[in-house]
């Protein structure tokens, strides 16, 4: 729960339901490049799921952790 996590968690809680957004943590450069290259082939929810599957437990879905 460092500062970036706390700020992201606060924003997610405030904007939940008002905007189409997802927040994942622990991302690295290869995963970021995968996200950029795959973003137009799948929906936001599908992209997050895809990144979670290929990340081998190096990222976490903040909305899932917060159960929202």
Contact map, one row per residue, 1 for C-alpha under 8 A:
11111100000000000000000000000000000000000000000000000000000000000000
11111100000000000000000000000000000000000000000000000000000000000000
11111110000000000000000000000000000000000000000000000000000000000000
11111111000000000000000000000000000000000000000000000000000000000000
11111111100000000000000010000000000000000000000000000000000000000000
11111111110000000000000000000000000000000000000000000000000000000000
00111111111000000000000000000000000000000000000000000000000000000000
00011111111100000000001000000000000000000000000000000000000000000000
00001111111110000000000000000000000000000000000000000000000001000000
00000111111111000000000000000000000000000000000000000000000000000000
00000011111111100000000000000000000000000000000000000000000000000000
00000001111111110000011000000000000000000000000000000000000000100000
00000000111111110000000000000000000000000000000000000000000000000000
00000000011111110000000000000000000000000000000000000000000000000000
00000000001111111110000000000000000000000000000000000000000000000000
00000000000111111110100000000000000000000000000000000000000000000001
00000000000000111111000000000000000000000000000000000000000000000000
00000000000000111111000000000000000000000000000000000000000000000000
00000000000000111111100000000000000000000000000000000000000000000000
00000000000000001111110000000000000000000000000000000000000000000000
00000000000000010011111000000000000000000001000000000000000000000000
00000000000100000001111100000000000000000001100100000000000011100000
00000001000100000000111110000000000000000000000000000000000011100000
00000000000000000000011111100000000000000000000100000000001111000000
00001000000000000000001111100000000000000000000000000000001111000000
00000000000000000000000111110000000000000000000000000000011100000000
00000000000000000000000111111011000000000000000000000000011000000000
00000000000000000000000001111111000000000000000000000000000000000000
00000000000000000000000000111111100000000000000000000000000000000000
00000000000000000000000000011111110000000000000000000000000000000000
00000000000000000000000000111111111000000000000000100010000000000000
00000000000000000000000000111111111100000000000000000000000000000000
00000000000000000000000000001111111110000000000000000000000000000000
00000000000000000000000000000111111111000000000000100000000000000000
00000000000000000000000000000011111111100000001000100000000000000000
00000000000000000000000000000001111111100000000000000000000000000000
00000000000000000000000000000000111111110000000000000000000000000000
00000000000000000000000000000000011111111100001000000000000000000000
00000000000000000000000000000000001111111111001000000000000000000000
00000000000000000000000000000000000011111110000000000000000000000000
00000000000000000000000000000000000001111110000000000000000000000000
00000000000000000000000000000000000001111111011000000000000000000000
00000000000000000000000000000000000000111111111000000000000000000000
00000000000000000000110000000000000000100111111100000000000000000000
00000000000000000000010000000000000000000011111110000000000000000000
00000000000000000000000000000000000000000111111111000000000000000000
00000000000000000000000000000000001001100111111111100000000000000000
00000000000000000000010100000000000000000001111111110000000010000000
00000000000000000000000000000000000000000000111111111000000000000000
00000000000000000000000000000000000000000000011111111100000000000000
00000000000000000000000000000010011000000000001111111110000000000000
00000000000000000000000000000000000000000000000111111111101110000000
00000000000000000000000000000000000000000000000011111111100000000000
00000000000000000000000000000000000000000000000001111111000000000000
00000000000000000000000000000010000000000000000000111111111000000000
00000000000000000000000000000000000000000000000000011111111000000000
00000000000000000000000000000000000000000000000000011011111100000000
00000000000000000000000001100000000000000000000000000011111100000000
00000000000000000000000111100000000000000000000000010011111110000000
00000000000000000000000111000000000000000000000000010000111111001000
00000000000000000000011110000000000000000000000100010000001111111000
00000000100000000000011110000000000000000000000000000000000111111100
00000000000100000000011000000000000000000000000000000000000011111111
00000000000000000000000000000000000000000000000000000000000011111111
00000000000000000000000000000000000000000000000000000000000111111110
00000000000000000000000000000000000000000000000000000000000001111111
00000000000000000000000000000000000000000000000000000000000000111111
00000000000000010000000000000000000000000000000000000000000000110111
